[in-house]
Amino acid sequence: MKYIKTLLILLFIITACKLDQKPTESSTNFTIAFGSCNNQFSPNPFWGEIAKNKPDVWIWGGDIIYSDTDDMTILAQNYLMQKKNIDYANFIKNIDILATWDDHDYGLNDGGAEYIKKEASQQLFLDFIDVSKDDDRRNQKGVYFAKEYTINNKNIKIILLDTRYFRTALTPDIDSEKRYKPTISSDETMLGETQWNWLENQLQNSKASYTVIVSSIQFLSSEHGFESWGNMPNEVTKLEHLISSTNAKNVIILSGDRHLSEFSKKEVANLNYALIDFTSSGLTHSYTDYNDEPNQFRIGDVVSEKSFGLLKFDFKTNTVFMEIRGENNVLLASFTQIY
């Protein structure tokens, strides 16, 4: 009995050490860096710091610039200003760039399908991220896109959603201080029929070991009353069901928009792993007067400093290390998910 007890104690110690392990450069097979909310008129403090982490890909999560306008000359000038930022220009020389947009680079604050210049704005967005003229995105409606990376016989699929081009009107909350409230209508849509069909195909036919879905707005956190998937509860249910019914492996959602960073986690029905929504927002400015707001799915504390996000994949242990880093590459918060 004493021998068995000793074995159990040793097993507990070994297991605890495994759960507490930190990523090392040698153990990490693939690194994604991402962020959002970048004002082209403000100092860009992070490009050199992000590069220190040797990411394989950079993902813009939206609000690449702030340019709420229907004047495409102004929008083009603001994109050019960001592109000429010397630190950013050096950063993108040796890294793959993926991107989706949010409202302020789309051209209309909290805007959706009603924005009258969305077609022209789309072309300027694609110009900024150097999409070739013969790319399918030049002719489709919306900037949604998917790309797969193969490393050591493992596939990581990155799916970038467009939560602007097709999104129907939100429901204002006139009964409280919140901006929006969940709609009771089942006719509202976040992605539109065409994009939903495309997304189902991307998940249904995927052999990826990991799937990263990029949404410019938060998916799990919604009690704050600003923009989120929670304003359309039926669309939340639809995406959760789609992920589980297609047996998509190890899905992680990346989001932005809020000028704060946090981790959210939810156990979804018929899904054999927890769904994580990793929000990284505030590359040039952040929610500095943040006090508190509810989020039933939050893990740990909110980071209200300027920051960027990292995902480090360790294929040997089937682990994803998620990090929120700030100025001088300081680690502000982290979360480890073992699949």
N, C-alpha and C positions, 0 to 999 in steps of 0.2 A: 504493500500500500504506500509506504514511504517512497519507494522507487518510482511508482506511478505518479505520485504527487510532484516529485522532483522533475520528471519528464514534462508534466503539464506546465510547470512554472517556466522551464526552459523554452517550451513551445510558445508560450505567451510572450516571452522576451524577444524571441526571434521574430515573431509576427509583428510585434509592436515596432521593432526596428525597421522592418520592411515597409510598414505603413508610413513611417516617419522619414523614409529615405528622401534625399534631395537629388535633383538631376545634376549630372556632370556632363561636361562636353563630350566625353567618350561614350556615355550611355545614351545620349540624345541622338535620335536618327533624323529628326526633321523638326524645324522650328518655324512657327508662324508668328509674325509680329503684326499687330493691328491697332487701329485707333480711329478717332473721329473728332469732329468739332475743332476745326483748324481755321483760324481767322488769318487771312493772307496779309492783313495790315499789322498783325502782332508778331513779336519775336517767335521764331520756331525753335524751341530749345532742345528738341529731342532727336533730331536726325543722327547726330553723331553718337548719342547714347544708345539708340536703337541698334545701330550698326555694331556696337560692341558685343551684342548678343548673337551675332552672326546668323540672322534669320535667313531662311531659304525663300521666303515670300513675304511681301508687305501687302496688307489688305486695308484699303480705305473703307471705313464703315459708314461713310456719309458725312455731309457737311465738310467737304474738302476745302471749300471756300465759303465765305458769307457774301451772298450777292442776290438778295431778294429783289428781283427786277424782271420786267418783261422787255427790257432793252438788251438785245443780244450783243450789242457792241460793248456795253458795260460788263456783261457777263464774261465775254471773251477776254477783256482786259484784265479782269480779276483772276481768271484762270492763268493768264500769262504771268501775272505778278507772282503767283505761287510757284509756277514752273521755273521762273528765273531766280527764285530764292537759292542762293549759292549752296547752302547746306543741303537743301532738298535735291537740287540738281546733281550734286555729287553722290548723294545717297542712292538715287535711282539708277546710277550707271551700271551697277553690278548686282541687281536684284530684280526678281520678277514682281511686277506690280499688278494687283487685282483691285477692283473697286466697285462699289455701288454708291448711289447718291442718297441724300436725305433732302429735307425741304429747302435748306438755305443755298445749296448748290443746284438743286432742281430749279429754284427761282421764285418760290412762293412759300412764305412762312406757313407751316402746317398744311401745305398744299397737297392736293391729290389730283384726281382725273380732270378737275375743272380748269387747271392751269392752261392758258391759251397758247403759251409758247413752248410746250413740252417737247414737241418734235424738233424744233430748232435747238432747244437746250440740250437735248440728247446728243446731237452731233458735236456740240462744243465739249460736252463731258467726255465723249469718246475720243475727241482730239486730244484732250488733256492727258489721257492715259495711253495715248499712242496706239489706238486700235486701228488696224489697217483699213483701207477704204473698201476692201472686198470681204471684210468680216461680216458674218450674219447679223451682228448687232447693228450694223449700219442701216439695215432694211427692216428689222423687226420693230415693233412698238414696245418700248421699255428696254431697260439696260440689264435685265436678268441674264445670268451667264453661269456656266459651270466649267471647271477645269480639274483634271485628275493628275496627281503626282505619284509616280511609282518609285519606291525606295526599298531595296532589299526584299523584293517580292511582296511588299506591302503597298496598298493603294490608299492614298488620302484624297478624297473628293471634296472640293470646295464649291459650294453652291451659293451664288450671290443673288439674293432676291431683290426685286424692285417693289418697294412698298409705297410708291408715289404715283406712278403713271396711271394705274387702274383704280386706285383706292377711292371708294365712294365717300360721301360726306360723313364727318363725325357728328356726334350728338352733343351739343353744348349742354353743360350742367348749369341750369339756372336756379337750382335749389341749394347750392353750396358754393364754397369758394374755389372748388375744383374747376378746371377748364372744360373737361369733357366727362361724360358718363357712358357706361355701356349701353349700346343700342338694344332695343327689343325687337328690331326688325331682322328677319332672316335674309333679306334681299341685299344687305350691305356686303361689300367685298373688300378685302385687303389686297389681293393679288390679281383679280380678274380671271375669267374663265380660261383664257389662253395660257396664262402663266401657271395657273393651277394644274392644267393638263400637262404642261411641260415639266413641272416639278414632280408630278406623279411618275412620269416617265423616267426622270433622272434617278428617282429613288427605287422604282420597281426594277429597273434594269442594271442596277449598280452592283458591282462586286467589291466595292471599296471596304477596306478594313475599318476606316474611320470616315465619317461624313461631317463636314463643317458647314453649317448653314448660316449665312450672314444676313441678318435683318437690320436695317438701319435703326429701327425702333425696338424697344424692349419687348420680349415675348412673355416672360413669366411675371415680371413686376408690373403691376397695373393699378395698384390702389392709390397711387399719387395723383391720378386725375389728369395727367398730361397725355400726350400721345403714347399709345401702346397697343399691342394686339388685343389687350383686355377690353378695349372699347368696342370690339366686335367679338363677343364670346363664341359665337358659332364658328368663326374663323380659327379661333384658338383650338376648339375641339376638332375641327377639320384637319389642322396640321398635326396635332397629336395622333389622331387616328391614322393619318397617312403614314407617319413615321413608323407606327407599330404594325400596320397592316402590310406594309412593304418589307418588313423585317430589315429595315435599314440598320446597319451596324454602327454602334458607338457614335450616335449623333450628338454634336455639340453645337449650340447656337451662340453666335457672336452678335452683339448689339452695341448701339451707341446712343447718341442724341441727348442724353440727360445731363451732360457736363459733370458727371460723377461716374465712379467705377464701382462695381460690386459683382459678387457671384450669387446666382440664384439656382436652386435645385428643386426638382419635383419628381415624385414617383408617378409615372404615367401608367394607366391600365394597359395590360398586355405587352408591356415593354420590360425586358429583362435587365435593364440598367436604368439608372437615374438620368433624367434629362437636365442638362446644365445650360443656363443662359449666362454667359460671361459678358458683362457690360464694361466696355472701356471707352470713356468719353471725357474729352477735355484735353486736347493736345496743346492748345494755346491759352485756354481760359477754363475755369472750373467753377463749380457751385460753392464758392468760398464761404457763403453765409448759411450753408446747409446746417440744419439743426436736427431734424428727425423726420422721417416719413415711413409709413408702414410698408412692409413687403413680407408677406407670410412665407415666401420661399427663400428669403435671404440667408446666406451662409456668411458668418463673420460680420465685419463692419463695413460701412460705406467709406470709400476713399473719395474725399472731396478736393484733393489736390490735383493739379495737372498731372496726367499720367498716360501711359500706353500699356498695351497688353501683350503677353507672350503665351504661346502654347508650345510646349516641348514634348515631343512624342518619343517614348521609349518602347520600342517594339518588343524587346526581350521580356519585359515585365508587363507588357500591355497596359502601360500607364501613361497618362497625360498630365504633365505638370503645368499648371496655369498660374501666371504671375502678373501682378500689377506693379509696374515700375514707374518711378517719378524722376525728378531732376537728379543729375549725376548718377543715373542708373540705379538709384536706391530702390530696394525691394520694399514695397508698401504693404502688400498683401499677397497671399498665395492660397491655392487650393489644389489638391492632388486627387485625381479620379483614376481608380484602378478598374479596368474593364474585365 
